[in-house]
Amino acid sequence: MKNKLITTLVTTLLLTGCVIGNQMASYGNDAIVTLGNVGVKSGQQGGHISSVNGNVEVGNNSVVKSAETVNGNVKIGSNSQTSSLSTVNGNVEIGENTVVDGDASTVNGAIILEKGAQVKHNIKLTNGDVILKDNAKVLGNIVFEHTNYSGFLSSRSERTLEIAGSAMVRGKIILYTPVTLRLPKNFDRSKIDDRSARAK
């Protein structure tokens, strides 16, 4: 019975055009898989890099059009560039001095900007933390979306925003859910738009 189920699953995946296995992109090409990890080696250029179930990793000094997955982490190395980074269940890690020309987003996971990293639009997430290290910049908003978790799950979805003293947020910090704020003493608190009470 087990072998028959596995055979049926594999056959279904193959017939629906699913791509299984790890892939690396180079020379501006896309790398798109259903089951497996995708990436771009350091110093290479890739197109759209995506997976449904797998991690996405872009090396240092690389350029990709976008990097996304559904179930997995997205990591882009130092001194790299992309238009957007996104996942649903996983972390987004942005390396030192890397530029994201659009948004960085996750639903369940953390978003971390290393030293000097820059997101030119918005950071969006629901359950997880945002960490901006030294000289990191967000030129749009940081948005913590409303969560539907309740009861015992709420303890697993605690959220924190931590901003280093030399980091910068040009837009607003919009909170649709309670968030622990660890901000520099000189942070402009007029940027905090706490909508969490109204979101309930």
C-alpha positions in Angstrom: 0.0 0.0 0.0 2.8 2.4 0.9 4.7 1.7 -2.3 1.5 2.3 -4.3 0.9 5.6 -2.6 4.5 6.8 -3.3 4.2 5.7 -6.9 0.9 7.6 -7.3 2.4 10.7 -5.7 5.5 10.7 -8.0 3.4 10.0 -11.1 1.1 12.9 -10.2 4.0 15.3 -9.7 5.6 14.3 -13.0 2.3 14.6 -14.9 1.6 18.1 -13.6 5.0 19.4 -14.7 6.5 19.7 -11.2 10.2 20.0 -11.1 11.9 18.0 -8.3 15.5 18.4 -7.2 18.0 21.2 -6.5 18.8 23.8 -9.1 21.4 26.5 -9.5 20.8 29.5 -11.8 23.5 31.4 -13.8 23.9 33.7 -16.8 20.6 35.4 -15.9 18.5 32.2 -16.2 15.6 31.4 -14.0 15.6 28.5 -11.5 12.1 27.3 -10.6 11.4 24.1 -8.7 8.5 22.6 -6.8 10.4 20.3 -4.4 14.0 21.2 -3.8 16.5 24.0 -3.1 17.4 26.7 -5.6 20.2 29.2 -5.6 22.8 31.3 -7.3 26.5 30.9 -6.6 28.7 33.9 -5.6 29.5 36.3 -8.4 26.8 34.9 -10.6 23.7 36.5 -12.1 20.3 34.8 -12.0 16.7 35.5 -13.1 13.7 34.6 -11.0 14.7 32.1 -8.3 11.8 30.2 -6.7 10.8 27.0 -5.0 7.6 25.8 -3.4 9.1 23.5 -0.8 12.8 24.3 -0.4 15.3 26.9 0.6 16.5 29.7 -1.7 20.1 30.9 -1.3 21.9 33.6 -3.3 25.7 34.0 -2.9 27.8 37.1 -2.3 28.3 39.7 -5.1 25.4 38.3 -7.0 22.3 39.7 -8.8 18.9 38.1 -9.2 15.6 39.4 -10.4 13.7 37.9 -7.4 14.0 35.2 -4.8 11.0 33.5 -3.3 9.7 30.3 -1.8 6.6 29.1 0.1 8.1 26.7 2.7 11.7 27.5 3.3 14.2 30.2 4.1 15.5 32.9 1.7 19.1 34.0 2.2 21.0 36.5 0.0 24.7 37.1 0.6 26.7 40.2 1.0 27.0 42.9 -1.7 24.2 41.5 -3.8 21.1 42.9 -5.4 17.5 41.8 -6.1 14.1 43.3 -6.7 12.3 41.3 -4.0 12.6 38.6 -1.4 9.7 36.6 0.0 8.6 33.4 1.7 5.5 32.3 3.6 7.0 29.9 6.1 10.6 30.7 6.7 13.2 33.4 7.5 14.5 36.1 5.1 18.2 37.0 5.7 19.7 39.9 3.8 23.5 40.1 3.8 25.8 43.0 4.5 25.5 45.9 2.0 22.9 44.1 -0.1 20.2 46.1 -1.8 16.6 44.9 -2.2 14.9 47.2 -4.7 11.4 46.2 -3.7 9.8 44.5 -0.7 11.0 41.8 1.7 8.3 39.7 3.2 7.4 36.6 5.2 4.3 35.4 7.1 5.8 33.0 9.6 9.5 33.8 10.2 12.1 36.5 10.9 13.5 39.2 8.6 17.1 40.1 9.3 19.0 43.0 7.7 22.8 42.6 8.3 25.1 45.6 8.5 24.5 48.1 5.7 21.7 46.2 4.0 18.9 48.1 2.4 15.3 47.5 1.6 14.0 50.2 -0.7 10.3 49.6 -0.2 8.5 47.8 2.7 9.1 45.0 5.1 6.0 42.9 5.8 5.5 40.0 8.1 2.9 38.4 10.5 4.5 36.1 13.0 8.2 36.7 13.6 10.9 39.3 14.4 12.5 42.1 12.4 16.2 42.9 13.2 18.0 45.8 11.6 21.7 45.8 12.3 24.2 48.7 12.1 23.6 51.1 9.2 20.7 48.9 7.8 18.0 51.0 6.0 14.4 50.5 5.3 13.1 53.3 2.9 9.5 52.2 3.2 7.4 50.9 6.1 7.8 48.0 8.4 4.4 46.3 8.7 3.5 43.7 11.3 0.2 42.2 9.9 -2.7 41.0 12.1 -2.4 37.4 13.2 -5.3 35.0 13.6 -3.5 32.8 16.1 -5.1 32.6 19.6 -4.8 30.6 22.8 -1.7 28.5 23.2 -0.4 29.4 19.7 -0.1 33.1 20.7 3.0 32.3 22.8 4.6 30.9 19.7 3.9 34.0 17.7 5.5 36.7 19.8 7.0 39.4 17.7 9.9 41.8 18.2 11.3 44.7 16.3 15.0 45.4 17.1 16.7 48.4 15.5 20.4 49.2 16.0 21.3 52.8 16.8 22.8 53.5 13.4 20.0 51.8 11.4 17.3 53.9 9.7 13.6 53.5 8.9 12.3 56.2 6.6 8.7 55.2 6.6 6.4 54.2 9.4 6.3 51.2 11.8 2.7 49.9 11.4 1.6 47.5 14.0 -1.6 45.5 13.5 -0.6 43.2 16.3 1.3 43.7 19.6 5.1 43.9 19.1 7.9 44.2 21.5 10.0 47.3 20.4 13.7 47.5 21.0 14.5 50.9 19.6 17.4 53.3 20.0 16.9 56.1 22.6 16.9 58.7 19.9 14.4 56.9 17.6 11.5 59.1 16.3 8.5 57.5 18.0 6.1 59.5 15.9 6.8 56.9 13.2 5.1 54.2 15.3 1.5 53.7 14.1 0.0 51.2 16.6 -3.3 49.9 15.1 -3.3 46.7 17.1 -6.3 47.6 19.3 -8.3 48.5 16.3 -7.3 45.3 14.4 -9.0 43.0 16.9 
